[in-house]
Structure formats: structure tokens, C-alpha cells
Amino acid sequence: MVALVIALALFFDFTNGFHDTANAMATPIATGAIKPKTAVALAAVLNLVGAFLSTEVAKTISGGLIREGTDGIHITPDIIFAGLMGAVLWNMITWLKGLPSSSSHALFGGLIGAAIVGIGIHSINFDTVLIKVILPALFAPLIAGGVAYICTRLAYALTSRHDPETGDKLTQKRGGFRTGQIFTSSLVALAHGTNDAQKTMGIITLVLISAGTQSPGSGPQLWVITACALAIAVGTYAGGWRIIRTMGSGLTEVKPAQGFSAETSTATAILASSHLGFALSTTQVASGSVIGSGLGRKGTSVRWGTAGKIALGWLFTLPASAIVGALTALLVNIGVVGVVIAAVVGTAAVAYMFIASRKSQVGHHNAVEVDEAGRAVRFRKKKKPGKNNRSEGVQR
């Protein structure tokens, strides 16, 4: 059972990777700062690195959300399996619909629902849920959006003030923001690894504690950190193009200065939350930043219909995954037969959604329509002497 839960946890980590690739790479792809395939490869590497930089969030999951240990409630691997099933199915549903929902809240909801049904409501540490889950979910997107709005306004104000030339000249002047996006989007991917990969580490650590193979209150072991880092990196490389399309062009038309501002705001919020051990939803922060940057640029508009659908997805994430986790917990409480039924039904549901996604494929070729002004940043090689062309490094 422990092996089954660990395998499911790593699959959840994989879905988290492709579900949240858009958080870092949707805006630089939309502005043409980075080519799509290059973007997801870069995000995968940086997610892998980021996963090794912090374990504070993992400790929140393993020792804070659900009471465990000699003085608390001993959660069982069966209950954790049920919670993970709720999280995985919700991730797959929202991915199929292209909705950038929170993998974090899906995980929390699934665990809470399964623990309430399998053990009792007293097994939930509601202080931790409120302080490190609910409150960050409410305030982080608003703060990130506000910061992105201010940064976008400043970016346009400063470049306009120092460049009174024609519109074309102004666009070329602001092209430097595209180069900057390579670094800011990379920072978001690194920050994502420091936060989201930790959640699966916390789950596996919780399983090991519940099975009596690890002492309560201890952090994740090195093999757990390595396995989770690899799982989220591979998932990130898979792309998650449906959600990239929504984040890159579904919320607002993104220009380089906006993308730079949104990514800076997102990275700052995620890194701060990882340091404090807040299990933040990186998807909510990234969405809030994109909306804030859209409001900050004159002449653009936010597609509030799409934003409303995303917000509705956020609202239903916790309760929906909690319901699935609770129903799965009812099954696993039957015994081995119930676990087998839950595993078979869950696998069939995942397979069905994957097959359904093939009917309307979204990939690097059609995920985001890059703006005409947007081109991937390239530097031409120097030409040999004697040619008519100048030896120059041209930044597009």
C-alpha cells in the first residue's frame, strides 16, 4: 500500500508539472521571448533545481495539515491514497478544460475530504489550513496582481518618458523587456520548484510516517526529494499546452513589458511564501499577476469572462477534490477490494480524459499565437570578413 501511494504521489507530481508549466512560461511564449519547446525544457530544468532548495513547504504538509504522531491522529496510507486520487482527478479535469486551477488546493482538498471521512473532522489541523492555505490563497493573487499592475505602469511610463520617437522606435526600445523575460520566467520556474515540488515530498513523508518507517516531525529524505524533483521536471517538460494557451492569450493580450512585470511579481511572491513555509498556489499568483499586468497597460483589456471561469475553478477546487477524496475514502475503508476498485476507476478516468484530449490536440504549434511584434530573442553569429553583411549581434 505504501508503494502504491508513493507511485500515485509521483504521478500527481507529474500532473502538477505539466499543469503549472504555464505559470512560468505562458507569457514569454506569448510575447515571443522564448520559443515554446525551449521554454518548457528550461522550465523543467529549473523546476528540478528549485526542488532541492527548500523543504519548508514539505514540512507544512507532512506535519501541519493532518495531525500525526504519538500525540495526534495516525493517518493511514489508505487515507492518503484516497486524498491523492481526488487531487489527481481534479488536475486532469481542469487540464482537459484548459483551466489553470490550483494543484496545491486540489491536494489539500483531497486530503482533507479523505481524512474527515476516514478518521474524523478532529484529524484536521484547521489552524494550519487557515494560516498557511486559506489566507495565502485570498491575499497572494491580489498582492501579486497589484504589484504587477504597478510594475507595468512604471515600465511603460519610464520607457515613454525617455523615448519620444515614433511608435516603431518605442516598440524596439521596449524589446529589451523580451530579453529580460528570459531571466524573470526562469526565476518563476525556479521558484515553482521550491514550492510545488515540496507538496509531494510532504505527502510521501507523511506516508512514511504513517507507516512507521520515519519518525514524526522529520523532514523529507534525500531519495524523496530526488524522486519528486525528477517527477515534476518530467511533467513540466510534457508542456501542459492547454493551460499555456489560456494563460498566454486567454486572459489578456500580453506584451513584453507586461510579461516582464507579471513574472517578476509572481517569482517574488512564490519565493517569499516558500521561505515562510506557505503552501501557496502558484497558479493563482501567476493568474493574478497576468491580470494585473493587463490592467496596467493602456489600450488593452482583460477578458473577464475567462477570468471568471478561472475564478470559478479556484472556488470549486477545494470542495470538489475533497468530495472525490471522501468518496474514495469510503471505498478504501471496505478493504483491499475497495482499494482495487478505486485504483481501477481512477486509472480508467485518467485514460478517458487523455483519449478525449487527443480529439482536439493543443501543442507547441498552436498553444499561443505570438504577437506580430514578438520574436524569440536570437543573436546572429558574426559573419566572416569580406561579406557585405555587418558583423553584429542583432536582438529581435
RODO-2510 file (C-alpha; in nm, 4 decimals, decimal comma):
residues 396
     n   res          X          Y          Z
     1     m     0,0000     0,0000     0,0000
     2     v     0,2857     0,2364     0,0799
     3     a     0,4431     0,1631    -0,2599
     4     l     0,1085     0,2260    -0,4326
     5     v     0,0662     0,5603    -0,2553
     6     i     0,4199     0,6697    -0,3400
     7     a     0,3616     0,5812    -0,7069
     8     l     0,0348     0,7790    -0,7107
     9     a     0,2040     1,0719    -0,5352
    10     l     0,4755     1,0829    -0,8007
    11     f     0,2091     1,0716    -1,0738
    12     f     0,0377     1,3652    -0,9029
    13     d     0,3740     1,5438    -0,9044
    14     f     0,3952     1,4740    -1,2780
    15     t     0,0489     1,6230    -1,3376
    16     n     0,1453     1,9190    -1,1209
    17     g     0,4414     1,9778    -1,3517
    18     f     0,2500     1,9917    -1,6796
    19     h    -0,0451     2,1642    -1,5122
    20     d     0,1719     2,4503    -1,3873
    21     t     0,4232     2,4967    -1,6717
    22     a     0,2097     2,7903    -1,7819
    23     n     0,2843     2,9772    -1,4594
    24     a     0,6388     3,0418    -1,5723
    25     m     0,6354     3,0094    -1,9494
    26     a     0,2977     3,1207    -2,0874
    27     t     0,3834     3,4916    -2,1010
    28     p     0,7354     3,4620    -2,2523
    29     i     0,5944     3,2241    -2,5159
    30     a     0,3101     3,4678    -2,5906
    31     t     0,5474     3,7632    -2,6348
    32     g     0,7939     3,5620    -2,8381
    33     a     1,0726     3,5922    -2,5812
    34     i     1,1395     3,2177    -2,5848
    35     k     1,0435     2,9509    -2,8361
    36     p     0,7797     2,7092    -2,6969
    37     k     0,9913     2,3923    -2,6858
    38     t     1,2883     2,5796    -2,5420
    39     a     1,0637     2,7357    -2,2787
    40     v     0,9291     2,4080    -2,1409
    41     a     1,2767     2,2492    -2,1430
    42     l     1,4172     2,5450    -1,9472
    43     a     1,1265     2,5308    -1,7027
    44     a     1,1822     2,1575    -1,6492
    45     v     1,5498     2,2031    -1,5615
    46     l     1,4817     2,4924    -1,3241
    47     n     1,1942     2,3085    -1,1537
    48     l     1,4374     2,0244    -1,0934
    49     v     1,6938     2,2605    -0,9387
    50     g     1,4353     2,4508    -0,7344
    51     a     1,3056     2,1336    -0,5734
    52     f     1,6369     2,0927    -0,3904
    53     l     1,6476     2,4467    -0,2499
    54     s     1,3811     2,4332     0,0220
    55     t     1,1781     2,1865     0,2300
    56     e     0,9729     2,4249     0,4445
    57     v     0,6518     2,3667     0,2483
    58     a     0,7071     1,9896     0,2641
    59     k     0,7191     2,0124     0,6430
    60     t     0,3897     2,2045     0,6420
    61     i     0,2248     1,9199     0,4504
    62     s     0,3825     1,6315     0,6397
    63     g     0,3462     1,7672     0,9902
    64     g     0,0978     2,0508     0,9900
    65     l    -0,2097     1,9877     0,7774
    66     i    -0,3085     1,6481     0,9168
    67     r    -0,2322     1,5683     1,2807
    68     e     0,0085     1,2788     1,3132
    69     g     0,2457     1,1360     1,5683
    70     t     0,2191     0,9882     1,9172
    71     d     0,0123     1,2778     2,0478
    72     g    -0,2156     1,3111     1,7498
    73     i    -0,4067     1,1127     1,4914
    74     h    -0,2283     0,8422     1,2934
    75     i    -0,3339     0,8867     0,9318
    76     t    -0,3066     0,5692     0,7255
    77     p    -0,1628     0,5160     0,3758
    78     d    -0,5156     0,4217     0,2630
    79     i    -0,6463     0,7676     0,3529
    80     i    -0,3540     0,9391     0,1813
    81     f    -0,4232     0,7273    -0,1292
    82     a    -0,7837     0,8491    -0,1273
    83     g    -0,6746     1,2120    -0,0942
    84     l    -0,4291     1,1817    -0,3799
    85     m    -0,6957     1,0298    -0,6032
    86     g    -0,9115     1,3391    -0,5518
    87     a    -0,6195     1,5667    -0,6381
    88     v    -0,5139     1,3733    -0,9498
    89     l    -0,8645     1,3552    -1,0980
    90     w    -0,9282     1,7274    -1,0417
    91     n    -0,5925     1,8126    -1,2033
    92     m    -0,6798     1,6047    -1,5076
    93     i    -1,0291     1,7542    -1,5412
    94     t    -0,9061     2,1137    -1,5255
    95     w    -0,6165     2,0369    -1,7620
    96     l    -0,8616     1,8935    -2,0167
    97     k    -1,0687     2,2137    -1,9913
    98     g    -0,7594     2,4348    -2,0073
    99     l    -0,8323     2,5905    -1,6681
   100     p    -0,5281     2,6992    -1,4630
   101     s    -0,6624     2,5701    -1,1315
   102     s    -0,4538     2,5129    -0,8219
   103     s    -0,2805     2,1740    -0,7953
   104     s    -0,1971     2,2702    -0,4372
   105     h    -0,5574     2,3230    -0,3343
   106     a    -0,6608     2,0056    -0,5151
   107     l    -0,4128     1,8187    -0,2987
   108     f    -0,5253     1,9892     0,0218
   109     g    -0,8915     1,9337    -0,0593
   110     g    -0,8424     1,5669    -0,1398
   111     l    -0,6505     1,5052     0,1812
   112     i    -0,8993     1,6950     0,3980
   113     g    -1,2012     1,5167     0,2491
   114     a    -1,0391     1,1742     0,2827
   115     a    -0,9220     1,2397     0,6403
   116     i    -1,2652     1,3639     0,7550
   117     v    -1,4396     1,0534     0,6184
   118     g    -1,1684     0,8036     0,7082
   119     i    -1,0720     0,9357     1,0522
   120     g    -1,2898     1,2246     1,1602
   121     i    -1,3002     1,6013     1,1474
   122     h    -1,0760     1,6199     1,4542
   123     s    -0,7859     1,4917     1,2416
   124     i    -0,7607     1,8229     1,0543
   125     n    -0,5390     2,0970     1,1915
   126     f    -0,7617     2,3890     1,0942
   127     d    -0,5195     2,6497     1,2296
   128     t    -0,2622     2,5420     0,9712
   129     v    -0,5290     2,5239     0,6992
   130     l    -0,6355     2,8808     0,7732
   131     i    -0,2948     3,0404     0,8229
   132     k    -0,0902     2,8599     0,5588
   133     v    -0,3508     2,7687     0,2973
   134     i    -0,6706     2,9787     0,3031
   135     l    -0,5269     3,3223     0,3840
   136     p    -0,2413     3,2983     0,1289
   137     a    -0,4970     3,1853    -0,1306
   138     l    -0,7015     3,5003    -0,0677
   139     f    -0,4257     3,7580    -0,0442
   140     a    -0,1413     3,6311    -0,2642
   141     p    -0,3192     3,6758    -0,6037
   142     l    -0,4381     4,0240    -0,5030
   143     i    -0,0932     4,1304    -0,3856
   144     a     0,0805     3,9801    -0,6908
   145     g    -0,1749     4,1421    -0,9224
   146     g    -0,1292     4,4800    -0,7545
   147     v     0,2484     4,4586    -0,7809
   148     a     0,2268     4,3541    -1,1487
   149     y    -0,0092     4,6476    -1,2177
   150     i     0,2326     4,8972    -1,0609
   151     c     0,5354     4,7453    -1,2353
   152     t     0,3594     4,7556    -1,5731
   153     r     0,2590     5,1190    -1,5299
   154     l     0,6147     5,2096    -1,4286
   155     a     0,7658     5,0175    -1,7187
   156     y     0,5543     5,1977    -1,9756
   157     a     0,5869     5,5355    -1,8069
   158     l     0,9664     5,5191    -1,7880
   159     t     1,0180     5,3987    -2,1441
   160     s     0,7711     5,6546    -2,2816
   161     r     0,9426     5,9358    -2,0966
   162     h     1,2851     5,8552    -2,2368
   163     d     1,1749     5,7675    -2,5898
   164     p     0,9691     6,0389    -2,7598
   165     e     1,0200     5,8860    -3,1089
   166     t     0,7645     5,7094    -3,3285
   167     g     0,5658     5,4080    -3,2234
   168     d     0,8015     5,1712    -3,4056
   169     k     1,1025     5,3091    -3,2281
   170     l     0,9207     5,2727    -2,8988
   171     t     0,8487     4,9066    -2,9660
   172     q     1,2140     4,8410    -3,0427
   173     k     1,3148     5,0222    -2,7258
   174     r     1,0848     4,8033    -2,5206
   175     g     1,2163     4,4931    -2,6917
   176     g     1,4693     4,4785    -2,4098
   177     f     1,1890     4,3560    -2,1881
   178     r     1,1730     4,0406    -2,4008
   179     t     1,5336     3,9701    -2,3154
   180     g     1,4551     4,0366    -1,9502
   181     q     1,1703     3,7860    -1,9692
   182     i     1,4208     3,5056    -2,0220
   183     f     1,5538     3,5735    -1,6745
   184     t     1,2257     3,6531    -1,4968
   185     s     1,0440     3,3484    -1,6377
   186     s     1,3416     3,1348    -1,5365
   187     l     1,3133     3,2734    -1,1854
   188     v     0,9422     3,1816    -1,1765
   189     a     1,0246     2,8243    -1,2837
   190     l     1,2932     2,8020    -1,0149
   191     a     1,0508     2,9413    -0,7555
   192     h     0,7842     2,6935    -0,8642
   193     g     1,0217     2,4098    -0,7870
   194     t     1,0841     2,5474    -0,4378
   195     n     0,7111     2,5441    -0,3625
   196     d     0,5096     2,2921    -0,5618
   197     a     0,7571     2,0034    -0,5646
   198     q     0,7656     2,0285    -0,1859
   199     k     0,3998     1,9311    -0,1580
   200     t     0,4543     1,5849    -0,2995
   201     m     0,7639     1,5484    -0,0830
   202     g     0,5431     1,6257     0,2151
   203     i     0,2867     1,3662     0,1077
   204     i     0,5432     1,0890     0,0675
   205     t     0,6988     1,1846     0,4011
   206     l     0,3522     1,1702     0,5587
   207     v     0,3037     0,8203     0,4130
   208     l     0,6366     0,7023     0,5527
   209     i     0,5489     0,8485     0,8945
   210     s     0,2054     0,6859     0,8895
   211     a     0,3646     0,3507     0,8005
   212     g     0,6067     0,3816     1,0922
   213     t     0,9198     0,3907     0,8746
   214     q     1,0040     0,7524     0,9583
   215     s     0,9826     0,9447     1,2848
   216     p     0,7083     1,2113     1,3269
   217     g     0,8201     1,5688     1,2724
   218     s     1,1140     1,4785     1,0477
   219     g     1,1640     1,6236     0,7006
   220     p     1,1808     1,4525     0,3609
   221     q     1,4655     1,2121     0,2916
   222     l     1,7100     1,2691     0,0058
   223     w     1,5618     0,9958    -0,2150
   224     v     1,2166     1,1514    -0,1706
   225     i     1,3474     1,4942    -0,2704
   226     t     1,5230     1,3492    -0,5756
   227     a     1,2231     1,1441    -0,6932
   228     c     0,9827     1,4381    -0,6577
   229     a     1,2225     1,6756    -0,8320
   230     l     1,2516     1,4398    -1,1291
   231     a     0,8746     1,3769    -1,1470
   232     i     0,7817     1,7454    -1,1565
   233     a     1,0618     1,8184    -1,4057
   234     v     0,9416     1,5472    -1,6468
   235     g     0,5835     1,6712    -1,6079
   236     t     0,6936     2,0267    -1,6816
   237     y     0,8704     1,9151    -1,9973
   238     a     0,5458     1,7485    -2,1097
   239     g     0,4184     2,1002    -2,1643
   240     g     0,0627     2,1439    -2,0453
   241     w    -0,0125     2,3374    -2,3642
   242     r    -0,3852     2,3743    -2,2983
   243     i    -0,3244     2,5823    -1,9879
   244     i    -0,0387     2,7698    -2,1556
   245     r    -0,2911     2,8815    -2,4174
   246     t    -0,5278     3,0141    -2,1511
   247     m    -0,2561     3,1937    -1,9542
   248     g    -0,0687     3,3235    -2,2580
   249     s    -0,3534     3,4735    -2,4564
   250     g    -0,6833     3,3794    -2,2944
   251     l    -0,6723     3,6362    -2,0134
   252     t    -0,5253     3,9387    -2,1911
   253     e    -0,3011     4,0328    -2,4817
   254     v     0,0492     4,0165    -2,3372
   255     k     0,3322     4,2481    -2,4436
   256     p     0,6969     4,2125    -2,3328
   257     a     0,6798     4,4827    -2,0633
   258     q     0,3668     4,3219    -1,9197
   259     g     0,5205     3,9763    -1,9239
   260     f     0,8344     4,1014    -1,7515
   261     s     0,6271     4,2712    -1,4812
   262     a     0,3963     3,9729    -1,4265
   263     e     0,6842     3,7258    -1,3995
   264     t     0,8780     3,9454    -1,1559
   265     s     0,5716     3,9769    -0,9332
   266     t     0,4978     3,6035    -0,9497
   267     a     0,8532     3,4971    -0,8671
   268     t     0,8763     3,7355    -0,5717
   269     a     0,5515     3,6103    -0,4177
   270     i     0,6360     3,2410    -0,4615
   271     l     0,9891     3,2696    -0,3227
   272     a     0,8661     3,4624    -0,0190
   273     s     0,5945     3,2036     0,0511
   274     s     0,8407     2,9139     0,0150
   275     h     1,0708     3,0768     0,2687
   276     l     0,7810     3,1152     0,5143
   277     g     0,6501     2,7619     0,4556
   278     f     0,3226     2,8800     0,2993
   279     a     0,1778     2,6161     0,0640
   280     l     0,0881     2,8790    -0,1931
   281     s    -0,0992     2,8203    -0,5167
   282     t     0,1488     2,9289    -0,7820
   283     t    -0,1304     2,9165    -1,0396
   284     q    -0,3370     3,1735    -0,8525
   285     v    -0,0368     3,4018    -0,8109
   286     a     0,0576     3,3765    -1,1798
   287     s    -0,3025     3,4382    -1,2938
   288     g    -0,3331     3,7390    -1,0626
   289     s    -0,0077     3,8796    -1,1996
   290     v    -0,1183     3,8399    -1,5621
   291     i    -0,4494     4,0154    -1,4891
   292     g    -0,2685     4,2951    -1,3012
   293     s    -0,0292     4,3480    -1,5910
   294     g    -0,3240     4,3607    -1,8324
   295     l    -0,4906     4,6309    -1,6267
   296     g    -0,1633     4,8219    -1,6097
   297     r    -0,1219     4,8728    -1,9849
   298     k    -0,3381     5,1320    -2,1553
   299     g    -0,5174     5,0165    -2,4652
   300     t    -0,5540     4,6556    -2,3603
   301     s    -0,8350     4,4747    -2,1862
   302     v    -0,8749     4,1803    -1,9549
   303     r    -1,1053     3,9051    -2,0779
   304     w    -1,3197     3,8935    -1,7675
   305     g    -1,5244     3,6018    -1,8971
   306     t    -1,2160     3,3802    -1,8979
   307     a    -1,1032     3,5270    -1,5658
   308     g    -1,4449     3,4434    -1,4205
   309     k    -1,4184     3,0803    -1,5336
   310     i    -1,0744     3,0553    -1,3740
   311     a    -1,2028     3,2093    -1,0507
   312     l    -1,4923     2,9638    -1,0516
   313     g    -1,2423     2,6809    -1,0911
   314     w    -1,0487     2,8151    -0,7913
   315     l    -1,3667     2,8293    -0,5869
   316     f    -1,4596     2,4680    -0,6599
   317     t    -1,1105     2,3169    -0,6366
   318     l    -1,1028     2,2533    -0,2611
   319     p    -1,4596     2,1214    -0,2237
   320     a    -1,4585     1,9209    -0,5488
   321     s    -1,1335     1,7410    -0,4744
   322     a    -1,2494     1,6951    -0,1127
   323     i    -1,5658     1,5207    -0,2351
   324     v    -1,3671     1,2865    -0,4607
   325     g    -1,1228     1,2192    -0,1770
   326     a    -1,4103     1,1483     0,0608
   327     l    -1,5818     0,9099    -0,1826
   328     t    -1,2542     0,7291    -0,2431
   329     a    -1,2020     0,7040     0,1343
   330     l    -1,5415     0,5332     0,1651
   331     l    -1,4258     0,2769    -0,0899
   332     v    -1,0852     0,2083     0,0650
   333     n    -1,2455     0,1655     0,4071
   334     i    -1,4035    -0,1528     0,2684
   335     g    -1,0602    -0,3101     0,2457
   336     v    -0,8409    -0,4434    -0,0335
   337     v    -1,1370    -0,4778    -0,2704
   338     g    -1,2234    -0,1127    -0,2214
   339     v    -0,8643    -0,0055    -0,2911
   340     v    -0,8601    -0,2099    -0,6117
   341     i    -1,1931    -0,0620    -0,7265
   342     a    -1,0727     0,2920    -0,6545
   343     a    -0,7447     0,2316    -0,8391
   344     v    -0,9187     0,0813    -1,1438
   345     v    -1,1847     0,3539    -1,1638
   346     g    -0,9255     0,6274    -1,1188
   347     t    -0,6978     0,4828    -1,3859
   348     a    -0,9905     0,4470    -1,6267
   349     a    -1,0935     0,8099    -1,5661
   350     v    -0,7405     0,9369    -1,6335
   351     a    -0,7156     0,7253    -1,9507
   352     y    -1,0544     0,8520    -2,0726
   353     m    -0,9536     1,2167    -2,0268
   354     f    -0,6233     1,1583    -2,2051
   355     i    -0,8037     0,9976    -2,5020
   356     a    -1,0583     1,2821    -2,5047
   357     s    -0,7747     1,5366    -2,5199
   358     r    -0,6462     1,3771    -2,8416
   359     k    -0,9635     1,4796    -3,0253
   360     s    -0,8637     1,8472    -3,0063
   361     q    -0,4881     1,8493    -2,9725
   362     v    -0,3086     2,1552    -2,8388
   363     g     0,0691     2,1637    -2,8741
   364     h     0,3623     2,3971    -2,9136
   365     h     0,2474     2,4759    -3,2681
   366     n    -0,0944     2,6171    -3,1721
   367     a    -0,0910     2,6863    -2,7980
   368     v    -0,0343     3,0616    -2,8246
   369     e    -0,0484     3,2916    -3,1254
   370     v     0,2569     3,5110    -3,0832
   371     d     0,2020     3,8813    -3,1415
   372     e     0,3442     4,0108    -3,4723
   373     a     0,5963     4,2208    -3,2800
   374     g     0,7063     3,9202    -3,0780
   375     r     1,0021     3,7158    -3,1912
   376     a     1,2174     3,4775    -2,9953
   377     v     1,5306     3,6512    -2,8762
   378     r     1,8129     3,5486    -3,1057
   379     f     2,1659     3,6643    -3,1558
   380     r     2,3093     3,6276    -3,5026
   381     k     2,6536     3,4855    -3,5401
   382     k     2,9304     3,7118    -3,6647
   383     k     2,9860     3,6957    -4,0386
   384     k     3,3269     3,6313    -4,1861
   385     p     3,5201     3,9370    -4,3149
   386     g     3,4689     4,0170    -4,6809
   387     k     3,0933     3,9682    -4,6710
   388     n     2,8536     4,2539    -4,7342
   389     n     2,6785     4,1881    -4,4073
   390     r     2,7972     4,3686    -4,0970
   391     s     2,9329     4,1638    -3,8071
   392     e     2,6791     4,2372    -3,5429
   393     g     2,4699     4,0872    -3,2713
   394     v     2,1098     4,1616    -3,3521
   395     q     1,8434     4,1291    -3,0888
   396     r     1,4986     4,0872    -3,2227
***
